Amino acid sequence: MPRKPRANPIGIPQHIIQRGNNRQACFTSEQDFIAYTGWLKDYARKFQVEIHAWVFMTNHVHLLCTPRETNAISQMMQSLGRQYVRYFNYTYKRSGTLWEGRYKSCLVQAEDYLLQLYRYIELNPVRANMVDDPCKYQWSSYQVNALGKASTLCTPHPAYLAINSNKTARQTSYRALFKHHLDTKMIEDIRQATHKGMAIGNDKFKDEIEKLTNTNMRPQKMGRPPKQPE
């Protein structure tokens, strides 16, 4: 069966996840995280992709980003993946694949849903019981978005900037969003949309994306199609 073509409309945010093959570790030292971050920054700049949020876990990565050129995200992820695999195999005297096939992604409605994705991504280490507060995890964008840590990787999305025009007040309000975890349904909706390459948003947004990309953005109903009347 041929692969489902990716929908990559310019200017629409995307949530991306890429896992290690068989969930094996992709990062085993601090230098690995540093190397990946540096190449992500380089290729994001080269292919015109704005990175808004991220988390680098031991065996997978999450990104929230917006492409500004056609096929920018695919080009960025392909170049980044190959560069990092070469580094990883050379460093650890190994060969073969590192990633679990191609990355997964979904399109995200900026209004109402984008900040949910910020939270979903930056709370990942908390859900994994690695830390009890997202500020304690070094390899995510939380310290940038919530605490004002300087970053040349992060490009704030307008939805994030709209929280408050004052930087300090914005960070305070952003931190308040993390006092509660995402509800189970939102987590499941994000995971399903990302795994199936669809969209997370309201029906109007999905309708617009389907018309724009000529791609289905909703789960298909199981079973045979209904019989047409004779």
Protein Blocks (a to p, Z undefined) as FASTA:
>chain_A
ZZddddddehiacddddddehhiafbfbfklmmmmmmmmmmmmmmnopacfbdcddfkbc
cdddddfbehklmmmmmmmmmmmmmmmmmmnopgdjfbecjaddddddfehplmmmmmmm
mmmmmmnomafbfklpmkbcklmmmnopacfkbccdfklmmmpmblklmmmmmmmmmmpc
cdfklmmmmmmmmmnopaeddfklmmmmmmmnopafbdcdedjdddddZZ
